Amino acid sequence: MNIYSIIGMIILGLVTGTVTSMIVALIFVFLGIAMFVVHLIK
């Protein structure tokens, strides 16, 4: 393992974690909007 592959793996992990957290946040936002709409309809 040279330093460049370690840096590449760290960057890849950060990007993957950021994308995953963004997807999770979007899912929670959609769930919140859906709950709000359901409450409005009721």
C-alpha positions in Angstrom: 0.0 0.0 0.0 1.5 3.3 -1.1 0.3 6.7 0.2 -1.7 7.5 -3.0 -3.9 4.4 -2.7 -4.5 5.2 1.0 -5.5 8.7 0.1 -7.7 7.4 -2.7 -9.5 5.0 -0.4 -10.1 7.8 2.2 -11.5 10.1 -0.5 -13.6 7.2 -1.9 -14.9 6.5 1.6 -15.8 10.1 2.3 -17.6 10.5 -1.1 -19.5 7.3 -0.5 -20.5 8.3 3.0 -21.6 11.7 1.8 -23.7 10.3 -1.0 -25.3 7.7 1.4 -26.1 10.4 4.1 -27.6 12.6 1.3 -29.8 9.7 0.1 -30.9 9.0 3.7 -31.7 12.7 4.3 -33.7 12.8 1.1 -35.7 9.7 2.2 -36.4 11.3 5.6 -37.5 14.6 3.9 -39.9 12.7 1.6 -41.3 10.7 4.6 -41.8 14.0 6.4 -43.6 15.6 3.4 -45.8 12.4 3.1 -46.8 12.5 6.8 -47.6 16.2 6.5 -49.8 15.6 3.4 -51.5 12.7 5.2 -52.3 15.0 8.1 -53.6 17.7 5.8 -55.9 15.2 4.0 -57.3 14.0 7.3 
